[in-house]
Amino acid sequence: MPADDRTYEPTADGPGPDPTPPSPPTPLATGSHPAGAPSPASPDDLDGVDGAPVDHGTPAGPGPRALAARAALRDVPRVPGAPKPDPVLVAEGVVRRFGGLTAVDVEHVEIQRGAITALIGPNGAGKTTFFNLLTGFDRPDEGSWTFEGRSLSRVPAHRVARRGMVRTFQLTKALSRLTVIENMRLGAAGQVGERFASAMFRRLWKGQEDSNTRRADELLRRFKLDAKREDFAGSLSGGQRKLLEMARALMTEPRMVMLDEPMAGVNPALTQSLLGHVKDLREQGMTVLFVEHDMDMVRDISDWVIVMAQGSVVAEGPPDAVMADPAVIDAYLGGHHDAPLTEEDEAEQLAAAEAELEHEREAGR
Ligand SMILES: Nc1ncnc2c1ncn2[C@@H]1O[C@H](COP(=O)(O)OP(=O)(O)OP(=O)(O)O)[C@@H](O)[C@H]1O
């Protein structure tokens, strides 16, 4: 299958060693930064890509677009699949099975334009699989969805990006071996996974001194990564990688940005800066959908929260209401991956992992 037509690009390779481990999936726990606390922003954070000042509403309170998003969602019924006043993304009957396991079974979901929506749920709830489907990195067994009123079903990832919807994906090993500016140039091509990264990169390298480079440099300045321009992406800290992922996603000037665990592996020193940047996306008129286990972040920046459990949407509403919902707490407590492993489970998982490794070794011979 030609590179441009592939639909599934697993990004199993995570980033290299990070100074801070990812935050554990603590069910609905709160941590270092207070719920709902505004994030302090430096004056630099208030500049848009084009230099226009952007008010993301800190530290004085929510910005104008945040207030508008919350007002628009105020009367939305707090039920799974609730219709939104101005949905930018509508998914209908999306099902993805892996053998006998139904990983995603979303009856109906709508994402409000211009709002920050969090997608939460226990480990294995199907959040990442749903992200992969919506962004063309995987194909569903059933279902359809539209973005800005046009069908996106069966549209491959790079075309999804061209339509204005991008997602961040982890910096794979291949991308870690490229410099920061090279990663940014690659971002101009839309979303590509590791397998195609180097091929795409060679193609892009030809016209390097073009407008893409100018935009890349503007974004690097905005995300305070300009000093790292020529460094290998693999040498960045966990938080800087997240910033790079976000900056790279903005290369295609998207209207909707999907962030997969933006806080995982981020040093507390960079937390507020990252939150500020996500709020900036909303203040610039973008829609944000993000998967996150860090409930502080969810509370702090979301206008709306959608909860998945066992593949389905089980609750929706504003952050505080959702987090107090007994059905949500049950869903988390019922998340089988969150339960402590028994010794037997542990031995079983170890044996399965060893068998898989052995299988790979044999296949490689
Ligand atoms: N390629 C695959 N092959 C087989 N099963 C898969 C595959 N991808 C995901 N699954 C299974 O589908 C279910 C949903 O996984 P998914 O990663 O989407 O959950 P998640 O909510 O993103 O979890 P987490 O919060 O831990 O990232 C899990 O049971 C997972 O093991």
The ligand as an SDF file (V2000), in Angstrom:
LIG
                    3D

 31 33  0  0  0  0  0  0  0  0999 V2000
   -3.9610   -2.8670   18.2840 N   0  0  0  0  0  0  0  0  0  0  0  0
   -4.6630   -3.4540   19.2550 C   0  0  0  0  0  0  0  0  0  0  0  0
   -4.8500   -4.7840   19.2540 N   0  0  0  0  0  0  0  0  0  0  0  0
   -5.5790   -5.4000   20.2150 C   0  0  0  0  0  0  0  0  0  0  0  0
   -6.1760   -4.7620   21.2530 N   0  0  0  0  0  0  0  0  0  0  0  0
   -6.0180   -3.4300   21.3050 C   0  0  0  0  0  0  0  0  0  0  0  0
   -5.2600   -2.7110   20.3170 C   0  0  0  0  0  0  0  0  0  0  0  0
   -5.2960   -1.3850   20.6440 N   0  0  0  0  0  0  0  0  0  0  0  0
   -6.0230   -1.2970   21.7800 C   0  0  0  0  0  0  0  0  0  0  0  0
   -6.4610   -2.5010   22.1700 N   0  0  0  0  0  0  0  0  0  0  0  0
   -7.3000   -2.7970   23.3410 C   0  0  0  0  0  0  0  0  0  0  0  0
   -8.4380   -1.9480   23.2430 O   0  0  0  0  0  0  0  0  0  0  0  0
   -8.8220   -1.4910   24.5250 C   0  0  0  0  0  0  0  0  0  0  0  0
   -8.8470    0.0140   24.5290 C   0  0  0  0  0  0  0  0  0  0  0  0
   -7.5130    0.4900   24.4880 O   0  0  0  0  0  0  0  0  0  0  0  0
   -7.1280    2.0170   24.4230 P   0  0  0  0  0  0  0  0  0  0  0  0
   -5.6490    2.1030   24.3580 O   0  0  0  0  0  0  0  0  0  0  0  0
   -7.9020    2.6840   23.3520 O   0  0  0  0  0  0  0  0  0  0  0  0
   -7.6460    2.5280   25.8370 O   0  0  0  0  0  0  0  0  0  0  0  0
   -7.3390    3.9130   26.5660 P   0  0  0  0  0  0  0  0  0  0  0  0
   -8.6120    4.3560   27.1540 O   0  0  0  0  0  0  0  0  0  0  0  0
   -6.6560    4.8270   25.6270 O   0  0  0  0  0  0  0  0  0  0  0  0
   -6.3450    3.4530   27.7140 O   0  0  0  0  0  0  0  0  0  0  0  0
   -5.1370    4.2670   28.4240 P   0  0  0  0  0  0  0  0  0  0  0  0
   -5.7870    5.3120   29.2340 O   0  0  0  0  0  0  0  0  0  0  0  0
   -4.4750    3.2220   29.2400 O   0  0  0  0  0  0  0  0  0  0  0  0
   -4.2710    4.8080   27.3130 O   0  0  0  0  0  0  0  0  0  0  0  0
   -7.8280   -2.0860   25.5130 C   0  0  0  0  0  0  0  0  0  0  0  0
   -8.3900   -3.2500   26.0790 O   0  0  0  0  0  0  0  0  0  0  0  0
   -6.6430   -2.4080   24.6510 C   0  0  0  0  0  0  0  0  0  0  0  0
   -5.9080   -3.4880   25.1810 O   0  0  0  0  0  0  0  0  0  0  0  0
  1  2  1  0
  2  3  1  0
  2  7  2  0
  3  4  2  0
  4  5  1  0
  5  6  2  0
  6  7  1  0
  6 10  1  0
  7  8  1  0
  8  9  2  0
  9 10  1  0
 10 11  1  0
 11 12  1  0
 11 30  1  0
 12 13  1  0
 13 14  1  0
 13 28  1  0
 14 15  1  0
 15 16  1  0
 16 17  2  0
 16 18  1  0
 16 19  1  0
 19 20  1  0
 20 21  2  0
 20 22  1  0
 20 23  1  0
 23 24  1  0
 24 25  2  0
 24 26  1  0
 24 27  1  0
 28 29  1  0
 28 30  1  0
 30 31  1  0
M  END
$$$$
